[in-house]
Structures are given as C-alpha cells and as structure tokens.
Amino acid sequence: MPRIALYTLVVCVLAVAAAVVSFVQGSWLGIVWVLLAGLSSNMTWYYVKRGRMDAARDTSVTS
C-alpha cells in the first residue's frame, strides 16, 4: 500500500471519530467531518488502486 494511501486512511478514521464526537456533543459541525471522511475514503481507494496498477505494470515490464 502506498504511503499516501495510508495517510488518507488515517485522515478518514480521524474524521469519522471527530464526526462521532461532534454529533454526541450535539454539534452539527459533524456534517463537515462526515464529508471529509467521504473525501479521504475516496482518495484512499484511488491511491490503493493506482498503487496496484503501478505494481502490475512494473511486474509485466520486468517479466
């Protein structure tokens, strides 16, 4: 897994935790955290897929 994918995964987990805390405290600011979690989740999947494609391409070139 590429390093940037790990960073975006960490951001996603932290955003979800922040959203839960915000909603438990009764703040509507949690909506912003949910949106950030969705964005970082999409970025994580993008970088994971891109890393797999790069690895497959490198393997096919060296074979």
C-alpha positions as CSV (number, residue, x, y, z in Angstrom):
1,M,0.0,0.0,0.0
2,P,1.5,3.4,-1.0
3,R,2.3,5.7,1.8
4,I,-0.1,8.4,0.7
5,A,-2.9,5.8,0.9
6,L,-2.0,5.1,4.5
7,Y,-2.1,8.8,5.3
8,T,-5.5,9.3,3.7
9,L,-6.8,6.2,5.6
10,V,-5.6,7.8,8.9
11,V,-7.4,11.1,8.0
12,C,-10.5,9.1,7.2
13,V,-10.5,7.3,10.5
14,L,-9.8,10.5,12.4
15,A,-12.6,12.3,10.6
16,V,-15.1,9.6,11.4
17,A,-14.0,9.8,15.1
18,A,-14.4,13.6,15.0
19,A,-17.8,13.3,13.5
20,V,-19.0,10.9,16.2
21,V,-17.7,13.2,18.9
22,S,-19.4,16.2,17.3
23,F,-22.7,14.5,16.9
24,V,-22.6,13.1,20.5
25,Q,-21.9,16.7,21.8
26,G,-24.9,17.9,19.7
27,S,-23.0,19.9,17.2
28,W,-24.0,20.0,13.5
29,L,-20.3,20.5,12.7
30,G,-20.1,16.8,12.4
31,I,-21.6,17.1,8.9
32,V,-18.3,18.7,7.8
33,W,-16.4,15.8,9.3
34,V,-18.6,13.2,7.5
35,L,-17.9,15.0,4.2
36,L,-14.2,15.0,4.9
37,A,-14.3,11.3,5.8
38,G,-16.0,10.6,2.5
39,L,-13.4,12.5,0.5
40,S,-10.5,10.9,2.2
41,S,-12.1,7.5,1.8
42,N,-12.3,8.0,-2.0
43,M,-8.7,9.3,-2.0
44,T,-7.6,6.1,-0.2
45,W,-9.3,3.8,-2.7
46,Y,-7.8,5.8,-5.6
47,Y,-4.3,5.6,-4.3
48,V,-4.6,1.9,-3.5
49,K,-5.9,1.1,-7.0
50,R,-3.2,3.3,-8.5
51,G,-0.5,1.5,-6.5
52,R,-1.8,-1.9,-7.6
53,M,-1.8,-0.8,-11.2
54,D,1.7,0.5,-11.0
55,A,2.9,-2.7,-9.3
56,A,1.2,-4.8,-12.0
57,R,2.7,-2.6,-14.8
58,D,6.2,-2.9,-13.2
59,T,5.8,-6.7,-12.9
60,S,4.7,-7.0,-16.6
61,V,7.6,-4.9,-17.8
62,T,10.2,-6.9,-16.0
63,S,8.8,-10.3,-17.0
